[in-house]
Amino acid sequence: MRLHSAHFKSASFVRNLLLLIIPALFLASCYRGKGPKLRSEKGLKVRFEIKNFQEKKGDCDKKDGDCAQVDMVYPTVVEGVPNVQQSINDSIYAYLIRSLVFEGFDGPNNDKSLKEAASVFLNDWKTANDSEPGNDANSGWEVSVTGEVGLHTPKVVSITLGSYSYAGGAHPNSYVSMLNFDLKTGKTLAWDDLVSDRKALEKLAEKEFKTARELPKNANLEAEGFFWGEKFELPANFELQEEGIYFWYNPFEVAAYAMGPTDFTISYKDLGKLVKKDKIF
């Protein structure tokens, strides 16, 4: 997936991930070169730059060669209030590092730690490949991450990060993380920061969830295999957009991996007073 522009529309970005996530091939980025700086508009408190990080080990240049590789394209804040800049970049680097090392990694969230985490991933591949040469599960490990800046107002900014990884398991893993930041404090915004009536929003979102899954209005989501026998919940990931809020449920979050992700948008018009728009615009 080549990124022709550093500043592209977030909704289409995630929908493209949705189309590619089913065959588990999304986010294999082939972006090259120095990332451009994202334009800053009047009143915006931070400015972003797209960065590219790549590392590999093994015969990556050979067709069907044993290889492990890391390929990441992501935004970072290069100008802004120091504590806000630090908070946003910490969250971005934490996601990148977790994509490579799931536990046992201790270090600050920065470029140096990212490089160290990549080395851990690549060295783990080499150890596995050396111990079981010829094992197809060790022939091609990879972690690919693509990120973008979405809605950016003087009050908030939304960032979407998507990852694809394979490290010899039964199937690849894919995950999308959506982060919405308060540009006054640098705090990551949660549902309770933006919603005036959570129960009413859950009721509306459950209706939209059923529509997205092409289920009858009176369908029992538990009986249909969703939410692991628990009641309906708002997703862990959502994105503030110009016209509404984008809801995203990752695979495994509410159903078996084979059922894929679930996504839908609820407009601010339909949300009405359920959302505190003054916190966004």
C-alpha positions as CSV (number, residue, x, y, z in Angstrom):
1,M,0.0,0.0,0.0
2,R,1.8,3.2,-1.1
3,L,0.9,6.4,0.7
4,H,0.7,9.0,-2.1
5,S,0.0,11.8,0.4
6,A,0.8,12.3,4.1
7,H,-2.5,14.1,4.6
8,F,-5.3,11.8,3.5
9,K,-8.9,11.3,4.8
10,S,-9.1,9.1,7.8
11,A,-12.5,7.4,7.1
12,S,-11.3,6.1,3.7
13,F,-8.0,5.0,5.4
14,V,-9.8,2.8,7.9
15,R,-12.3,1.5,5.4
16,N,-9.4,0.4,3.2
17,L,-8.0,-1.4,6.2
18,L,-11.3,-3.1,6.6
19,L,-11.2,-4.4,3.0
20,L,-7.7,-5.7,3.4
21,I,-7.9,-7.1,7.0
22,I,-10.1,-10.1,6.0
23,P,-7.3,-11.7,3.9
24,A,-4.8,-10.5,6.5
25,L,-2.7,-8.7,4.0
26,F,-3.3,-5.1,5.0
27,L,-0.7,-2.5,6.0
28,A,2.2,-4.1,4.1
29,S,3.5,-0.6,3.4
30,C,6.0,0.1,0.7
31,Y,6.4,3.7,1.5
32,R,9.9,5.0,1.0
33,G,11.7,8.3,1.5
34,K,11.6,11.1,4.0
35,G,8.1,11.9,5.2
36,P,6.7,15.3,4.4
37,K,5.6,17.8,7.0
38,L,1.9,18.1,7.5
39,R,0.6,21.6,6.9
40,S,-0.5,23.5,10.0
41,E,-3.6,25.7,9.9
42,K,-4.2,28.9,11.8
43,G,-5.2,28.2,15.4
44,L,-3.8,24.6,15.5
45,K,-1.5,24.0,18.5
46,V,0.6,21.1,17.1
47,R,2.3,20.3,13.8
48,F,3.0,16.7,12.6
49,E,5.6,15.1,10.4
50,I,5.4,11.7,8.8
51,K,8.3,9.4,9.7
52,N,9.4,6.1,8.2
53,F,11.2,3.3,10.0
54,Q,12.5,0.1,8.4
55,E,14.6,-2.8,9.7
56,K,15.1,-6.3,8.3
57,K,17.2,-9.5,8.8
58,G,17.8,-12.5,6.6
59,D,17.3,-12.9,2.8
60,C,14.6,-10.3,2.4
61,D,15.8,-9.4,-1.1
62,K,15.4,-13.0,-2.4
63,K,12.2,-14.4,-3.6
64,D,10.8,-16.8,-0.9
65,G,13.9,-16.1,1.1
66,D,13.9,-16.6,4.9
67,C,13.4,-13.1,6.3
68,A,12.0,-10.9,9.0
69,Q,11.2,-7.3,8.5
70,V,9.7,-4.2,10.2
71,D,8.1,-1.5,8.1
72,M,6.5,1.5,9.8
73,V,5.0,4.8,8.6
74,Y,3.6,7.0,11.3
75,P,3.1,10.7,12.4
76,T,4.9,12.4,15.2
77,V,4.5,15.9,16.7
78,V,7.4,18.1,15.8
79,E,6.1,21.4,17.1
80,G,3.7,22.3,19.9
81,V,3.3,22.8,23.6
82,P,6.0,20.5,25.2
83,N,3.7,18.5,27.5
84,V,1.1,18.0,24.7
85,Q,3.8,17.1,22.2
86,Q,5.3,14.6,24.7
87,S,1.9,13.0,25.5
88,I,1.0,12.4,21.9
89,N,4.4,11.1,20.9
90,D,4.5,8.8,23.9
91,S,1.2,7.2,22.9
92,I,2.3,6.8,19.3
93,Y,5.7,5.2,20.2
94,A,4.1,3.0,22.8
95,Y,1.9,1.5,20.1
96,L,4.8,1.0,17.8
97,I,6.9,-0.7,20.4
98,R,4.0,-2.9,21.6
99,S,3.6,-4.1,18.0
100,L,7.1,-5.5,18.2
101,V,7.5,-6.6,21.8
102,F,4.5,-7.8,23.8
103,E,6.1,-8.0,27.2
104,G,9.4,-7.7,29.0
105,F,10.5,-4.4,27.3
106,D,11.5,-1.6,29.5
107,G,12.4,1.8,28.1
108,P,11.2,5.3,27.2
109,N,8.9,5.8,24.2
110,N,11.3,7.2,21.6
111,D,13.2,6.4,18.5
112,K,16.0,4.6,20.4
113,S,13.5,2.3,22.1
114,L,11.8,1.6,18.8
115,K,15.0,0.5,17.2
116,E,15.8,-1.7,20.3
117,A,12.3,-3.3,20.1
118,A,12.8,-4.0,16.4
119,S,16.1,-5.7,17.2
120,V,14.3,-7.9,19.7
121,F,11.7,-8.9,17.1
122,L,14.3,-9.6,14.4
123,N,16.6,-11.6,16.8
124,D,13.7,-13.6,18.0
125,W,13.0,-14.6,14.4
126,K,16.6,-15.5,13.8
127,T,16.6,-17.7,17.0
128,A,13.4,-19.5,15.8
129,N,14.7,-19.9,12.3
130,D,18.1,-21.2,13.3
131,S,16.5,-23.7,15.7
132,E,14.0,-25.0,13.1
133,P,15.5,-24.5,9.7
134,G,13.0,-25.2,6.9
135,N,9.9,-24.6,9.1
136,D,7.5,-22.5,7.0
137,A,6.3,-20.8,10.1
138,N,9.7,-19.1,10.4
139,S,10.2,-18.2,6.8
140,G,8.6,-14.8,6.8
141,W,8.0,-12.8,10.0
142,E,6.9,-9.2,9.7
143,V,5.4,-6.2,11.4
144,S,3.9,-3.4,9.4
145,V,2.4,-0.3,10.9
146,T,0.7,2.6,9.1
147,G,-0.6,5.7,10.8
148,E,-2.3,9.0,9.9
149,V,-3.6,12.2,11.3
150,G,-7.3,12.6,11.0
151,L,-9.5,15.4,12.4
152,H,-7.4,18.3,13.7
153,T,-9.0,21.3,15.2
154,P,-7.7,23.9,17.7
155,K,-9.2,21.7,20.5
156,V,-8.5,18.0,19.5
157,V,-6.6,15.8,17.1
158,S,-7.4,12.2,16.1
159,I,-4.7,9.7,15.1
160,T,-5.3,6.2,13.7
161,L,-2.6,3.5,13.8
162,G,-3.0,0.1,12.2
163,S,-0.7,-2.9,12.4
164,Y,-0.3,-6.2,10.7
165,S,2.0,-8.8,12.2
166,Y,3.0,-12.4,11.7
167,A,5.5,-14.2,14.0
168,G,4.9,-17.9,13.2
169,G,1.5,-18.4,14.8
170,A,-1.7,-20.0,13.4
171,H,-2.6,-16.7,11.5
172,P,-1.4,-13.1,11.3
173,N,-2.7,-10.6,13.7
174,S,-4.1,-7.2,12.9
175,Y,-5.2,-4.3,15.1
176,V,-6.3,-0.7,14.7
177,S,-5.9,1.8,17.4
178,M,-7.7,5.2,17.4
179,L,-6.4,8.0,19.7
180,N,-8.2,11.3,20.3
181,F,-6.2,14.0,22.1
182,D,-7.2,17.1,24.0
183,L,-4.8,19.7,22.7
184,K,-5.0,21.8,25.9
185,T,-3.8,19.0,28.2
186,G,-2.4,16.3,25.9
187,K,-4.8,13.9,27.6
188,T,-6.2,11.0,25.6
189,L,-10.0,11.5,25.4
190,A,-12.3,8.7,26.5
191,W,-16.0,8.2,25.9
192,D,-16.8,9.8,29.3
193,D,-15.0,12.9,28.4
194,L,-17.2,13.5,25.4
195,V,-20.5,11.9,26.1
196,S,-23.3,13.4,28.2
197,D,-25.5,10.3,28.5
198,R,-23.5,7.0,28.1
199,K,-26.5,4.7,28.4
200,A,-28.4,6.6,25.6
201,L,-25.3,6.4,23.4
202,E,-25.0,2.7,24.0
203,K,-28.6,2.2,22.9
204,L,-28.1,4.2,19.7
205,A,-24.7,2.5,19.0
206,E,-26.2,-1.0,19.5
207,K,-28.8,-0.2,16.9
208,E,-26.1,0.9,14.4
209,F,-24.0,-2.2,15.3
210,K,-26.9,-4.4,14.2
211,T,-27.3,-2.5,11.0
212,A,-23.6,-2.8,10.2
213,R,-23.8,-6.5,10.8
214,E,-27.1,-6.8,8.8
215,L,-28.9,-8.2,11.8
216,P,-32.6,-7.7,12.7
217,K,-33.4,-4.8,15.0
218,N,-34.6,-7.3,17.7
219,A,-31.6,-9.6,17.3
220,N,-29.9,-10.9,20.5
221,L,-26.2,-10.0,20.0
222,E,-25.1,-12.7,22.5
223,A,-27.1,-15.4,20.6
224,E,-25.6,-14.1,17.4
225,G,-22.1,-14.7,18.7
226,F,-21.1,-11.2,19.7
227,F,-19.7,-9.7,22.9
228,W,-18.6,-13.1,24.3
229,G,-21.8,-13.6,26.2
230,E,-21.7,-10.1,27.8
231,K,-23.9,-7.1,27.2
232,F,-23.3,-4.6,24.4
233,E,-20.4,-2.2,25.0
234,L,-19.0,0.9,23.2
235,P,-15.8,0.1,21.3
236,A,-12.3,0.7,22.8
237,N,-11.5,2.6,19.6
238,F,-13.4,5.5,18.1
239,E,-12.4,8.4,15.9
240,L,-13.7,12.0,16.0
241,Q,-14.4,13.2,12.5
242,E,-15.7,16.3,10.9
243,E,-19.3,15.0,10.4
244,G,-19.6,12.5,13.2
245,I,-17.9,9.7,15.3
246,Y,-16.5,6.6,13.7
247,F,-16.9,3.4,15.7
248,W,-14.4,0.6,15.3
249,Y,-14.4,-2.9,16.9
250,N,-11.2,-4.9,16.2
251,P,-11.2,-8.6,15.4
252,F,-11.4,-10.6,18.7
253,E,-12.8,-7.6,20.5
254,V,-16.4,-8.7,20.3
255,A,-16.4,-11.8,18.2
256,A,-14.3,-14.6,16.8
257,Y,-11.4,-13.6,14.6
258,A,-13.0,-15.1,11.5
259,M,-15.9,-12.6,11.8
260,G,-13.6,-9.7,11.3
261,P,-14.0,-6.1,12.5
262,T,-17.2,-4.1,12.8
263,D,-17.4,-0.4,11.9
264,F,-19.9,2.3,11.5
265,T,-20.3,6.1,11.8
266,I,-23.0,8.0,13.7
267,S,-23.4,11.6,12.6
268,Y,-23.4,14.5,15.0
269,K,-26.9,15.3,13.8
270,D,-28.0,11.8,15.0
271,L,-26.0,12.0,18.1
272,G,-27.5,15.4,19.1
273,K,-26.8,16.4,22.6
274,L,-25.4,13.0,23.5
275,V,-21.9,14.4,22.5
276,K,-20.3,17.5,23.8
277,K,-19.4,19.1,20.5
278,D,-17.8,22.1,22.3
279,K,-15.0,19.8,23.4
280,I,-14.2,19.0,19.7
281,F,-14.8,22.2,17.7
